[in-house]
Amino acid sequence: MVAMMRSEIGINAISHEFDEEEARRNIPNWVNQHMQRADFIVFVCSQQLNEDFNSRHDRGPGDCQVVRSICHFTEGFYTDRRAEATAKCIPVILTQQEQDCVPHLMTAQRIYCWATEKEQIIRLLSQR
């Protein structure tokens, strides 16, 4: 999805899957800065993402720490500034069968389905 955002839409997308030395030195700070500066944050909802939001234990170094930092920041964002978070965070499921993969804190907002709403998602992202 990130590759599509970069090529088809021309959006400067940053994935949590990265290899940036700056981020590796202070992952929570890197996540916080990028999420605050972002025009929007697309969450490609999966069973793993849902488990990451529901999990409170440390599972290891590297990208797991990035995902934990993203979950922590997002939970705080929804708690402190819910209206802004709802406007900025865009939950996307790949198919209708993945409704149960949306993290609980995002279930009250509009959830987009890539399989049936790709053009609408692209329009939404292009307008921001």
N, CA, C and O atoms as a printed pandas DataFrame, in Angstrom:
     atom_number atom_name residue_name chain_id  residue_number  x_coord  y_coord  z_coord
0              1         N          MET        A               1    0.819   -1.185    0.000
1              2        CA          MET        A               1    0.000    0.000    0.000
2              3         C          MET        A               1    0.871    1.261    0.000
3              4         O          MET        A               1    0.546    2.235   -0.679
4              5         N          VAL        A               2    1.971    1.250    0.753
5              6        CA          VAL        A               2    2.863    2.406    0.784
6              7         C          VAL        A               2    3.456    2.661   -0.595
7              8         O          VAL        A               2    3.555    3.808   -1.031
8              9         N          ALA        A               3    3.851    1.592   -1.281
9             10        CA          ALA        A               3    4.410    1.742   -2.627
10            11         C          ALA        A               3    3.368    2.333   -3.575
11            12         O          ALA        A               3    3.700    3.166   -4.418
12            13         N          MET        A               4    2.113    1.908   -3.442
13            14        CA          MET        A               4    1.049    2.449   -4.279
14            15         C          MET        A               4    0.853    3.930   -3.984
15            16         O          MET        A               4    0.663    4.723   -4.906
16            17         N          MET        A               5    0.896    4.311   -2.720
17            18        CA          MET        A               5    0.714    5.716   -2.359
18            19         C          MET        A               5    1.816    6.569   -2.959
19            20         O          MET        A               5    1.578    7.699   -3.383
20            21         N          ARG        A               6    3.016    6.025   -2.991
21            22        CA          ARG        A               6    4.146    6.779   -3.558
22            23         C          ARG        A               6    4.037    6.894   -5.068
23            24         O          ARG        A               6    4.254    7.970   -5.624
24            25         N          SER        A               7    3.705    5.796   -5.738
25            26        CA          SER        A               7    3.720    5.817   -7.203
26            27         C          SER        A               7    2.418    6.304   -7.823
27            28         O          SER        A               7    2.445    7.211   -8.654
28            29         N          GLU        A               8    1.286    5.735   -7.448
29            30        CA          GLU        A               8    0.011    6.080   -8.082
30            31         C          GLU        A               8   -0.508    7.449   -7.683
31            32         O          GLU        A               8   -1.042    8.178   -8.519
32            33         N          ILE        A               9   -0.358    7.804   -6.419
33            34        CA          ILE        A               9   -0.942    9.048   -5.930
34            35         C          ILE        A               9    0.084   10.169   -5.837
35            36         O          ILE        A               9   -0.275   11.346   -5.861
36            37         N          GLY        A              10    1.350    9.811   -5.733
37            38        CA          GLY        A              10    2.392   10.818   -5.597
38            39         C          GLY        A              10    2.489   11.389   -4.199
39            40         O          GLY        A              10    2.880   12.542   -4.021
40            41         N          ILE        A              11    2.139   10.593   -3.210
41            42        CA          ILE        A              11    2.185   11.024   -1.814
42            43         C          ILE        A              11    3.487   10.564   -1.188
43            44         O          ILE        A              11    3.932    9.441   -1.425
44            45         N          ASN        A              12    4.094   11.421   -0.394
45            46        CA          ASN        A              12    5.310   11.064    0.319
46            47         C          ASN        A              12    4.924   10.241    1.540
47            48         O          ASN        A              12    4.687   10.792    2.615
48            49         N          ALA        A              13    4.860    8.933    1.377
49            50        CA          ALA        A              13    4.423    8.033    2.445
50            51         C          ALA        A              13    5.624    7.450    3.171
51            52         O          ALA        A              13    6.641    7.111    2.566
52            53         N          ILE        A              14    5.476    7.344    4.484
53            54        CA          ILE        A              14    6.508    6.729    5.311
54            55         C          ILE        A              14    5.886    5.509    5.971
55            56         O          ILE        A              14    4.817    5.604    6.574
56            57         N          SER        A              15    6.538    4.383    5.861
57            58        CA          SER        A              15    6.058    3.156    6.469
58            59         C          SER        A              15    6.737    2.946    7.815
59            60         O          SER        A              15    7.822    3.473    8.060
60            61         N          HIS        A              16    6.094    2.174    8.686
61            62        CA          HIS        A              16    6.755    1.822    9.944
62            63         C          HIS        A              16    7.890    0.848    9.682
63            64         O          HIS        A              16    8.713    0.600   10.563
64            65         N          GLU        A              17    7.942    0.292    8.471
65            66        CA          GLU        A              17    9.028   -0.594    8.081
66            67         C          GLU        A              17   10.090    0.260    7.399
67            68         O          GLU        A              17    9.947    0.619    6.230
68            69         N          PHE        A              18   11.139    0.582    8.118
69            70        CA          PHE        A              18   12.116    1.546    7.636
70            71         C          PHE        A              18   13.516    1.102    8.037
71            72         O          PHE        A              18   13.701    0.143    8.787
72            73         N          ASP        A              19   14.471    1.815    7.522
73            74        CA          ASP        A              19   15.859    1.577    7.892
74            75         C          ASP        A              19   16.547    2.926    7.988
75            76         O          ASP        A              19   17.449    3.223    7.204
76            77         N          GLU        A              20   16.130    3.741    8.939
77            78        CA          GLU        A              20   16.696    5.067    9.117
78            79         C          GLU        A              20   17.480    5.106   10.419
79            80         O          GLU        A              20   16.950    4.791   11.485
80            81         N          GLU        A              21   18.741    5.494   10.325
81            82        CA          GLU        A              21   19.614    5.524   11.501
82            83         C          GLU        A              21   19.067    6.440   12.592
83            84         O          GLU        A              21   19.131    6.101   13.774
84            85         N          GLU        A              22   18.534    7.587   12.210
85            86        CA          GLU        A              22   17.970    8.531   13.173
86            87         C          GLU        A              22   16.880    7.862   14.009
87            88         O          GLU        A              22   16.839    8.023   15.229
88            89         N          ALA        A              23   16.018    7.127   13.362
89            90        CA          ALA        A              23   14.907    6.481   14.058
90            91         C          ALA        A              23   15.413    5.400   15.006
91            92         O          ALA        A              23   14.891    5.247   16.110
92            93         N          ARG        A              24   16.400    4.672   14.590
93            94        CA          ARG        A              24   16.913    3.576   15.418
94            95         C          ARG        A              24   17.504    4.100   16.738
95            96         O          ARG        A              24   17.520    3.385   17.739
96            97         N          ARG        A              25   17.979    5.330   16.733
97            98        CA          ARG        A              25   18.565    5.883   17.967
98            99         C          ARG        A              25   17.502    6.238   19.004
99           100         O          ARG        A              25   17.727    6.077   20.203
100          101         N          ASN        A              26   16.354    6.715   18.552
101          102        CA          ASN        A              26   15.295    7.118   19.474
102          103         C          ASN        A              26   13.947    6.901   18.797
103          104         O          ASN        A              26   13.330    7.847   18.306
104          105         N          ILE        A              27   13.500    5.664   18.774
105          106        CA          ILE        A              27   12.292    5.298   18.045
106          107         C          ILE        A              27   11.055    6.049   18.545
107          108         O          ILE        A              27   10.316    6.576   17.714
108          109         N          PRO        A              28   10.784    6.128   19.859
109          110        CA          PRO        A              28    9.574    6.852   20.285
110          111         C          PRO        A              28    9.555    8.314   19.825
111          112         O          PRO        A              28    8.505    8.822   19.430
112          113         N          ASN        A              29   10.691    8.984   19.873
113          114        CA          ASN        A              29   10.762   10.369   19.425
114          115         C          ASN        A              29   10.533   10.464   17.918
115          116         O          ASN        A              29    9.819   11.357   17.463
116          117         N          TRP        A              30   11.120    9.568   17.145
117          118        CA          TRP        A              30   10.951    9.548   15.691
118          119         C          TRP        A              30    9.480    9.341   15.333
119          120         O          TRP        A              30    8.935   10.045   14.482
120          121         N          VAL        A              31    8.842    8.366   15.991
121          122        CA          VAL        A              31    7.429    8.086   15.735
122          123         C          VAL        A              31    6.581    9.307   16.066
123          124         O          VAL        A              31    5.731    9.708   15.272
124          125         N          ASN        A              32    6.806    9.889   17.220
125          126        CA          ASN        A              32    6.044   11.052   17.657
126          127         C          ASN        A              32    6.166   12.203   16.652
127          128         O          ASN        A              32    5.160   12.797   16.265
128          129         N          GLN        A              33    7.381   12.513   16.235
129          130        CA          GLN        A              33    7.606   13.611   15.290
130          131         C          GLN        A              33    6.915   13.359   13.952
131          132         O          GLN        A              33    6.243   14.244   13.422
132          133         N          HIS        A              34    7.080   12.158   13.407
133          134        CA          HIS        A              34    6.497   11.860   12.096
134          135         C          HIS        A              34    4.975   11.814   12.150
135          136         O          HIS        A              34    4.312   12.264   11.216
136          137         N          MET        A              35    4.422   11.287   13.211
137          138        CA          MET        A              35    2.965   11.206   13.299
138          139         C          MET        A              35    2.345   12.584   13.527
139          140         O          MET        A              35    1.252   12.855   13.030
140          141         N          GLN        A              36    3.012   13.439   14.256
141          142        CA          GLN        A              36    2.483   14.782   14.465
142          143         C          GLN        A              36    2.558   15.619   13.192
143          144         O          GLN        A              36    1.661   16.421   12.932
144          145         N          ARG        A              37    3.614   15.447   12.393
145          146        CA          ARG        A              37    3.778   16.224   11.160
146          147         C          ARG        A              37    2.928   15.708   10.008
147          148         O          ARG        A              37    2.684   16.429    9.040
148          149         N          ALA        A              38    2.481   14.475   10.108
149          150        CA          ALA        A              38    1.753   13.848    9.001
150          151         C          ALA        A              38    0.410   14.526    8.751
151          152         O          ALA        A              38   -0.274   14.944    9.685
152          153         N          ASP        A              39    0.047   14.628    7.480
153          154        CA          ASP        A              39   -1.274   15.131    7.119
154          155         C          ASP        A              39   -2.340   14.100    7.476
155          156         O          ASP        A              39   -3.454   14.455    7.861
156          157         N          PHE        A              40   -1.995   12.838    7.346
157          158        CA          PHE        A              40   -2.878   11.742    7.706
158          159         C          PHE        A              40   -2.035   10.522    8.028
159          160         O          PHE        A              40   -0.862   10.442    7.664
160          161         N          ILE        A              41   -2.656    9.574    8.720
161          162        CA          ILE        A              41   -1.981    8.338    9.093
162          163         C          ILE        A              41   -2.897    7.201    8.667
163          164         O          ILE        A              41   -4.001    7.054    9.191
164          165         N          VAL        A              42   -2.438    6.402    7.721
165          166        CA          VAL        A              42   -3.211    5.264    7.246
166          167         C          VAL        A              42   -2.802    4.034    8.049
167          168         O          VAL        A              42   -1.627    3.671    8.103
168          169         N          PHE        A              43   -3.785    3.406    8.665
169          170        CA          PHE        A              43   -3.548    2.160    9.379
170          171         C          PHE        A              43   -4.111    1.029    8.535
171          172         O          PHE        A              43   -5.327    0.902    8.395
172          173         N          VAL        A              44   -3.231    0.204    7.971
173          174        CA          VAL        A              44   -3.670   -0.972    7.246
174          175         C          VAL        A              44   -3.940   -2.022    8.319
175          176         O          VAL        A              44   -3.019   -2.646    8.846
176          177         N          CYS        A              45   -5.208   -2.200    8.625
177          178        CA          CYS        A              45   -5.601   -3.041    9.754
178          179         C          CYS        A              45   -5.437   -4.514    9.421
179          180         O          CYS        A              45   -5.887   -4.988    8.378
180          181         N          SER        A              46   -4.795   -5.211   10.311
181          182        CA          SER        A              46   -4.568   -6.644   10.178
182          183         C          SER        A              46   -4.714   -7.260   11.559
183          184         O          SER        A              46   -4.776   -6.556   12.567
184          185         N          GLN        A              47   -4.769   -8.576   11.591
185          186        CA          GLN        A              47   -4.840   -9.255   12.886
186          187         C          GLN        A              47   -3.624   -8.891   13.730
187          188         O          GLN        A              47   -3.742   -8.702   14.941
188          189         N          GLN        A              48   -2.452   -8.793   13.095
189          190        CA          GLN        A              48   -1.233   -8.456   13.836
190          191         C          GLN        A              48   -1.311   -7.051   14.420
191          192         O          GLN        A              48   -0.938   -6.841   15.574
192          193         N          LEU        A              49   -1.791   -6.085   13.637
193          194        CA          LEU        A              49   -1.912   -4.724   14.155
194          195         C          LEU        A              49   -2.875   -4.690   15.333
195          196         O          LEU        A              49   -2.601   -4.041   16.342
196          197         N          ASN        A              50   -3.995   -5.380   15.210
197          198        CA          ASN        A              50   -4.963   -5.436   16.295
198          199         C          ASN        A              50   -4.337   -6.049   17.547
199          200         O          ASN        A              50   -4.552   -5.552   18.652
200          201         N          GLU        A              51   -3.571   -7.112   17.384
201          202        CA          GLU        A              51   -2.879   -7.730   18.515
202          203         C          GLU        A              51   -1.857   -6.776   19.112
203          204         O          GLU        A              51   -1.698   -6.724   20.332
204          205         N          ASP        A              52   -1.166   -6.021   18.269
205          206        CA          ASP        A              52   -0.182   -5.051   18.766
206          207         C          ASP        A              52   -0.865   -3.979   19.613
207          208         O          ASP        A              52   -0.323   -3.570   20.639
208          209         N          PHE        A              53   -2.037   -3.523   19.200
209          210        CA          PHE        A              53   -2.762   -2.526   19.982
210          211         C          PHE        A              53   -3.256   -3.112   21.300
211          212         O          PHE        A              53   -3.299   -2.414   22.313
212          213         N          ASN        A              54   -3.626   -4.381   21.290
213          214        CA          ASN        A              54   -4.150   -5.015   22.500
214          215         C          ASN        A              54   -3.067   -5.575   23.405
215          216         O          ASN        A              54   -3.334   -5.888   24.565
216          217         N          SER        A              55   -1.856   -5.705   22.899
217          218        CA          SER        A              55   -0.755   -6.288   23.666
218          219         C          SER        A              55   -0.051   -5.226   24.486
219          220         O          SER        A              55    0.177   -4.112   24.012
220          221         N          ARG        A              56    0.287   -5.566   25.694
221          222        CA          ARG        A              56    0.992   -4.628   26.569
222          223         C          ARG        A              56    2.387   -5.127   26.934
223          224         O          ARG        A              56    3.041   -4.538   27.795
224          225         N          HIS        A              57    2.850   -6.187   26.305
225          226        CA          HIS        A              57    4.157   -6.701   26.682
226          227         C          HIS        A              57    5.185   -6.532   25.581
227          228         O          HIS        A              57    4.858   -6.493   24.395
228          229         N          ASP        A              58    6.416   -6.435   25.996
229          230        CA          ASP        A              58    7.547   -6.230   25.100
230          231         C          ASP        A              58    7.839   -7.524   24.356
231          232         O          ASP        A              58    8.021   -8.571   24.978
232          233         N          ARG        A              59    7.885   -7.459   23.010
233          234        CA          ARG        A              59    8.120   -8.672   22.236
234          235         C          ARG        A              59    9.479   -8.699   21.557
235          236         O          ARG        A              59    9.791   -9.657   20.850
236          237         N          GLY        A              60   10.273   -7.698   21.750
237          238        CA          GLY        A              60   11.585   -7.748   21.139
238          239         C          GLY        A              60   12.004   -6.431   20.524
239          240         O          GLY        A              60   11.232   -5.472   20.518
240          241         N          PRO        A              61   13.225   -6.374   20.004
241          242        CA          PRO        A              61   13.781   -5.129   19.462
242          243         C          PRO        A              61   13.324   -4.851   18.040
243          244         O          PRO        A              61   12.527   -5.591   17.463
244          245         N          GLY        A              62   13.847   -3.767   17.493
245          246        CA          GLY        A              62   13.651   -3.458   16.075
246          247         C          GLY        A              62   12.271   -2.950   15.761
247          248         O          GLY        A              62   11.731   -2.102   16.471
248          249         N          ASP        A              63   11.691   -3.479   14.678
249          250        CA          ASP        A              63   10.395   -2.998   14.217
250          251         C          ASP        A              63    9.291   -3.196   15.238
251          252         O          ASP        A              63    8.316   -2.445   15.236
252          253         N          CYS        A              64    9.419   -4.205   16.127
253          254        CA          CYS        A              64    8.413   -4.382   17.179
254          255         C          CYS        A              64    8.364   -3.132   18.057
255          256         O          CYS        A              64    7.287   -2.718   18.486
256          257         N          GLN        A              65    9.509   -2.538   18.321
257          258        CA          GLN        A              65    9.540   -1.320   19.126
258          259         C          GLN        A              65    8.871   -0.168   18.380
259          260         O          GLN        A              65    8.214    0.670   18.998
260          261         N          VAL        A              66    9.028   -0.121   17.089
261          262        CA          VAL        A              66    8.369    0.915   16.280
262          263         C          VAL        A              66    6.862    0.745   16.380
263          264         O          VAL        A              66    6.142    1.714   16.624
264          265         N          VAL        A              67    6.383   -0.464   16.194
265          266        CA          VAL        A              67    4.947   -0.716   16.252
266          267         C          VAL        A              67    4.416   -0.373   17.640
267          268         O          VAL        A              67    3.352    0.236   17.751
268          269         N          ARG        A              68    5.122   -0.743   18.691
269          270        CA          ARG        A              68    4.690   -0.391   20.055
270          271         C          ARG        A              68    4.630    1.115   20.225
271          272         O          ARG        A              68    3.695    1.626   20.842
272          273         N          SER        A              69    5.606    1.835   19.692
273          274        CA          SER        A              69    5.615    3.298   19.794
274          275         C          SER        A              69    4.443    3.900   19.028
275          276         O          SER        A              69    3.810    4.841   19.506
276          277         N          ILE        A              70    4.151    3.369   17.851
277          278        CA          ILE        A              70    3.011    3.847   17.071
278          279         C          ILE        A              70    1.718    3.610   17.851
279          280         O          ILE        A              70    0.872    4.500   17.937
280          281         N          CYS        A              71    1.563    2.421   18.415
281          282        CA          CYS        A              71    0.356    2.109   19.180
282          283         C          CYS        A              71    0.240    3.027   20.385
283          284         O          CYS        A              71   -0.841    3.543   20.667
284          285         N          HIS        A              72    1.331    3.235   21.094
285          286        CA          HIS        A              72    1.324    4.094   22.283
286          287         C          HIS        A              72    0.941    5.529   21.902
287          288         O          HIS        A              72    0.077    6.131   22.540
288          289         N          PHE        A              73    1.578    6.069   20.872
289          290        CA          PHE        A              73    1.275    7.431   20.435
290          291         C          PHE        A              73   -0.184    7.541   20.012
291          292         O          PHE        A              73   -0.869    8.490   20.395
292          293         N          THR        A              74   -0.663    6.584   19.230
293          294        CA          THR        A              74   -2.028    6.629   18.717
294          295         C          THR        A              74   -3.041    6.553   19.849
295          296         O          THR        A              74   -4.033    7.281   19.837
296          297         N          GLU        A              75   -2.810    5.689   20.820
297          298        CA          GLU        A              75   -3.722    5.595   21.966
298          299         C          GLU        A              75   -3.783    6.923   22.715
299          300         O          GLU        A              75   -4.865    7.361   23.104
300          301         N          GLY        A              76   -2.639    7.566   22.921
301          302        CA          GLY        A              76   -2.613    8.866   23.576
302          303         C          GLY        A              76   -3.309    9.929   22.750
303          304         O          GLY        A              76   -4.017   10.781   23.288
304          305         N          PHE        A              77   -3.107    9.879   21.452
305          306        CA          PHE        A              77   -3.718   10.825   20.516
306          307         C          PHE        A              77   -5.242   10.727   20.606
307          308         O          PHE        A              77   -5.926   11.746   20.701
308          309         N          TYR        A              78   -5.771    9.507   20.576
309          310        CA          TYR        A              78   -7.217    9.307   20.657
310          311         C          TYR        A              78   -7.754    9.715   22.026
311          312         O          TYR        A              78   -8.889   10.180   22.123
312          313         N          THR        A              79   -6.976    9.555   23.067
313          314        CA          THR        A              79   -7.408    9.925   24.410
314          315         C          THR        A              79   -7.410   11.435   24.593
315          316         O          THR        A              79   -8.371   11.998   25.118
316          317         N          ASP        A              80   -6.338   12.093   24.163
317          318        CA          ASP        A              80   -6.167   13.530   24.400
318          319         C          ASP        A              80   -6.864   14.424   23.372
319          320         O          ASP        A              80   -7.390   15.480   23.721
320          321         N          ARG        A              81   -6.867   14.002   22.112
321          322        CA          ARG        A              81   -7.406   14.847   21.034
322          323         C          ARG        A              81   -8.209   13.989   20.056
323          324         O          ARG        A              81   -7.836   13.848   18.892
324          325         N          ARG        A              82   -9.298   13.425   20.533
325          326        CA          ARG        A              82  -10.070   12.452   19.761
326          327         C          ARG        A              82  -10.542   12.988   18.407
327          328         O          ARG        A              82  -10.425   12.287   17.401
328          329         N          ALA        A              83  -11.068   14.201   18.361
329          330        CA          ALA        A              83  -11.572   14.741   17.091
330          331         C          ALA        A              83  -10.441   14.858   16.067
331          332         O          ALA        A              83  -10.623   14.506   14.902
332          333         N          GLU        A              84   -9.293   15.343   16.488
333          334        CA          GLU        A              84   -8.143   15.465   15.587
334          335         C          GLU        A              84   -7.657   14.084   15.152
335          336         O          GLU        A              84   -7.318   13.876   13.987
336          337         N          ALA        A              85   -7.625   13.152   16.088
337          338        CA          ALA        A              85   -7.180   11.792   15.770
338          339         C          ALA        A              85   -8.112   11.133   14.768
339          340         O          ALA        A              85   -7.658   10.481   13.828
340          341         N          THR        A              86   -9.400   11.300   14.963
341          342        CA          THR        A              86  -10.380   10.702   14.053
342          343         C          THR        A              86  -10.256   11.290   12.653
343          344         O          THR        A              86  -10.443   10.581   11.664
344          345         N          ALA        A              87   -9.942   12.579   12.562
345          346        CA          ALA        A              87   -9.770   13.218   11.258
346          347         C          ALA        A              87   -8.467   12.800   10.585
347          348         O          ALA        A              87   -8.416   12.682    9.361
348          349         N          LYS        A              88   -7.421   12.577   11.362
349          350        CA          LYS        A              88   -6.088   12.303   10.817
350          351         C          LYS        A              88   -5.832   10.817   10.561
351          352         O          LYS        A              88   -5.146   10.464    9.602
352          353         N          CYS        A              89   -6.371    9.958   11.400
353          354        CA          CYS        A              89   -6.121    8.519   11.300
354          355         C          CYS        A              89   -7.176    7.863   10.413
355          356         O          CYS        A              89   -8.376    8.047   10.615
356          357         N          ILE        A              90   -6.714    7.102    9.435
357          358        CA          ILE        A              90   -7.606    6.467    8.469
358          359         C          ILE        A              90   -7.412    4.954    8.548
359          360         O          ILE        A              90   -6.417    4.431    8.047
360          361         N          PRO        A              91   -8.356    4.245    9.174
361          362        CA          PRO        A              91   -8.239    2.782    9.210
362          363         C          PRO        A              91   -8.699    2.174    7.884
363          364         O          PRO        A              91   -9.764    2.515    7.369
364          365         N          VAL        A              92   -7.883    1.271    7.343
365          366        CA          VAL        A              92   -8.190    0.610    6.074
366          367         C          VAL        A              92   -8.072   -0.893    6.285
367          368         O          VAL        A              92   -7.076   -1.382    6.815
368          369         N          ILE        A              93   -9.095   -1.609    5.865
369          370        CA          ILE        A              93   -9.018   -3.073    5.839
370          371         C          ILE        A              93   -8.869   -3.483    4.387
371          372         O          ILE        A              93   -9.325   -2.774    3.490
372          373         N          LEU        A              94   -8.235   -4.620    4.148
373          374        CA          LEU        A              94   -8.015   -5.046    2.767
374          375         C          LEU        A              94   -9.253   -5.701    2.165
375          376         O          LEU        A              94   -9.517   -5.550    0.972
376          377         N          THR        A              95  -10.020   -6.434    2.989
377          378        CA          THR        A              95  -11.261   -7.068    2.539
378          379         C          THR        A              95  -12.319   -6.892    3.622
379          380         O          THR        A              95  -11.990   -6.604    4.773
380          381         N          GLN        A              96  -13.593   -7.066    3.256
381          382        CA          GLN        A              96  -14.680   -6.938    4.221
382          383         C          GLN        A              96  -14.575   -7.968    5.349
383          384         O          GLN        A              96  -15.074   -7.734    6.450
384          385         N          GLN        A              97  -13.934   -9.091    5.083
385          386        CA          GLN        A              97  -13.796  -10.138    6.097
386          387         C          GLN        A              97  -12.863   -9.737    7.241
387          388         O          GLN        A              97  -12.777  -10.454    8.238
388          389         N          GLU        A              98  -12.167   -8.610    7.117
389          390        CA          GLU        A              98  -11.196   -8.197    8.130
390          391         C          GLU        A              98  -11.740   -7.133    9.079
391          392         O          GLU        A              98  -10.959   -6.439    9.730
392          393         N          GLN        A              99  -13.054   -6.990    9.172
393          394        CA          GLN        A              99  -13.655   -6.009   10.081
394          395         C          GLN        A              99  -13.170   -6.195   11.518
395          396         O          GLN        A              99  -12.984   -5.219   12.244
396          397         N          ASP        A             100  -12.969   -7.433   11.923
397          398        CA          ASP        A             100  -12.538   -7.702   13.296
398          399         C          ASP        A             100  -11.060   -7.380   13.536
399          400         O          ASP        A             100  -10.569   -7.527   14.655
400          401         N          CYS        A             101  -10.357   -6.948   12.505
401          402        CA          CYS        A             101   -8.937   -6.601   12.628
402          403         C          CYS        A             101   -8.711   -5.127   12.971
403          404         O          CYS        A             101   -7.572   -4.708   13.179
404          405         N          VAL        A             102   -9.771   -4.351   13.031
405          406        CA          VAL        A             102   -9.646   -2.925   13.327
406          407         C          VAL        A             102   -9.452   -2.754   14.831
407          408         O          VAL        A             102  -10.252   -3.267   15.614
408          409         N          PRO        A             103   -8.395   -2.037   15.253
409          410        CA          PRO        A             103   -8.200   -1.806   16.689
410          411         C          PRO        A             103   -9.421   -1.136   17.314
411          412         O          PRO        A             103  -10.053   -0.280   16.694
412          413         N          HIS        A             104   -9.743   -1.523   18.524
413          414        CA          HIS        A             104  -10.957   -1.068   19.208
414          415         C          HIS        A             104  -11.113    0.451   19.190
415          416         O          HIS        A             104  -12.220    0.952   18.990
416          417         N          LEU        A             105  -10.028    1.188   19.395
417          418        CA          LEU        A             105  -10.152    2.639   19.479
418          419         C          LEU        A             105  -10.552    3.279   18.161
419          420         O          LEU        A             105  -10.916    4.455   18.141
420          421         N          MET        A             106  -10.495    2.530   17.047
421          422        CA          MET        A             106  -10.874    3.078   15.742
422          423         C          MET        A             106  -12.219    2.574   15.243
423          424         O          MET        A             106  -12.658    2.982   14.168
424          425         N          THR        A             107  -12.880    1.709   15.980
425          426        CA          THR        A             107  -14.103    1.081   15.470
426          427         C          THR        A             107  -15.286    2.043   15.367
427          428         O          THR        A             107  -16.234    1.764   14.633
428          429         N          ALA        A             108  -15.254    3.157   16.078
429          430        CA          ALA        A             108  -16.377    4.095   16.038
430          431         C          ALA        A             108  -16.298    5.058   14.855
431          432         O          ALA        A             108  -17.235    5.825   14.633
432          433         N          GLN        A             109  -15.212    5.037   14.096
433          434        CA          GLN        A             109  -15.072    5.956   12.980
434          435         C          GLN        A             109  -15.231    5.233   11.650
435          436         O          GLN        A             109  -15.408    4.015   11.616
436          437         N          ARG        A             110  -15.170    5.970   10.575
437          438        CA          ARG        A             110  -15.303    5.424    9.222
438          439         C          ARG        A             110  -14.130    4.500    8.939
439          440         O          ARG        A             110  -12.971    4.891    9.078
440          441         N          ILE        A             111  -14.438    3.273    8.542
441          442        CA          ILE        A             111  -13.421    2.285    8.181
442          443         C          ILE        A             111  -13.549    2.033    6.683
443          444         O          ILE        A             111  -14.637    1.740    6.187
444          445         N          TYR        A             112  -12.442    2.149    5.971
445          446        CA          TYR        A             112  -12.441    1.970    4.525
446          447         C          TYR        A             112  -11.985    0.563    4.168
447          448         O          TYR        A             112  -11.140   -0.019    4.848
448          449         N          CYS        A             113  -12.548    0.025    3.102
449          450        CA          CYS        A             113  -12.170   -1.300    2.614
450          451         C          CYS        A             113  -11.470   -1.155    1.263
451          452         O          CYS        A             113  -12.065   -0.681    0.295
452          453         N          TRP        A             114  -10.214   -1.562    1.207
453          454        CA          TRP        A             114   -9.415   -1.431   -0.004
454          455         C          TRP        A             114  -10.041   -2.171   -1.180
455          456         O          TRP        A             114  -10.028   -1.666   -2.303
456          457         N          ALA        A             115  -10.585   -3.353   -0.940
457          458        CA          ALA        A             115  -11.134   -4.175   -2.025
458          459         C          ALA        A             115  -12.326   -3.509   -2.703
459          460         O          ALA        A             115  -12.520   -3.679   -3.907
460          461         N          THR        A             116  -13.124   -2.759   -1.958
461          462        CA          THR        A             116  -14.348   -2.180   -2.527
462          463         C          THR        A             116  -14.321   -0.658   -2.631
463          464         O          THR        A             116  -15.185   -0.077   -3.287
464          465         N          GLU        A             117  -13.349    0.000   -2.000
465          466        CA          GLU        A             117  -13.340    1.464   -1.970
466          467         C          GLU        A             117  -11.989    2.079   -2.349
467          468         O          GLU        A             117  -11.650    3.172   -1.895
468          469         N          LYS        A             118  -11.240    1.385   -3.164
469          470        CA          LYS        A             118   -9.900    1.851   -3.534
470          471         C          LYS        A             118   -9.930    3.271   -4.104
471          472         O          LYS        A             118   -9.145    4.117   -3.677
472          473         N          GLU        A             119  -10.812    3.542   -5.049
473          474        CA          GLU        A             119  -10.869    4.873   -5.669
474          475         C          GLU        A             119  -11.235    5.950   -4.652
475          476         O          GLU        A             119  -10.680    7.049   -4.688
476          477         N          GLN        A             120  -12.145    5.652   -3.765
477          478        CA          GLN        A             120  -12.527    6.614   -2.733
478          479         C          GLN        A             120  -11.359    6.899   -1.781
479          480         O          GLN        A             120  -11.154    8.042   -1.370
480          481         N          ILE        A             121  -10.603    5.867   -1.438
481          482        CA          ILE        A             121   -9.426    6.038   -0.572
482          483         C          ILE        A             121   -8.392    6.905   -1.278
483          484         O          ILE        A             121   -7.823    7.811   -0.668
484          485         N          ILE        A             122   -8.147    6.639   -2.541
485          486        CA          ILE        A             122   -7.172    7.421   -3.309
486          487         C          ILE        A             122   -7.597    8.889   -3.376
487          488         O          ILE        A             122   -6.766    9.781   -3.205
488          489         N          ARG        A             123   -8.893    9.147   -3.625
489          490        CA          ARG        A             123   -9.397   10.531   -3.643
490          491         C          ARG        A             123   -9.202   11.194   -2.277
491          492         O          ARG        A             123   -8.761   12.341   -2.200
492          493         N          LEU        A             124   -9.524   10.488   -1.222
493          494        CA          LEU        A             124   -9.393   11.015    0.127
494          495         C          LEU        A             124   -7.938   11.405    0.418
495          496         O          LEU        A             124   -7.671   12.489    0.937
496          497         N          LEU        A             125   -7.015   10.519    0.082
497          498        CA          LEU        A             125   -5.597   10.773    0.345
498          499         C          LEU        A             125   -5.052   11.878   -0.561
499          500         O          LEU        A             125   -4.170   12.633   -0.152
500          501         N          SER        A             126   -5.557   11.975   -1.759
501          502        CA          SER        A             126   -5.082   13.001   -2.689
502          503         C          SER        A             126   -5.527   14.394   -2.295
503          504         O          SER        A             126   -4.870   15.371   -2.656
504          505         N          GLN        A             127   -6.616   14.511   -1.571
505          506        CA          GLN        A             127   -7.153   15.806   -1.164
506          507         C          GLN        A             127   -6.428   16.396    0.015
507          508         O          GLN        A             127   -6.589   17.583    0.297
508          509         N          ARG        A             128   -5.644   15.621    0.708
509          510        CA          ARG        A             128   -5.007   16.119    1.938
510          511         C          ARG        A             128   -3.648   16.687    1.677
511          512         O          ARG        A             128   -2.982   17.147    2.605
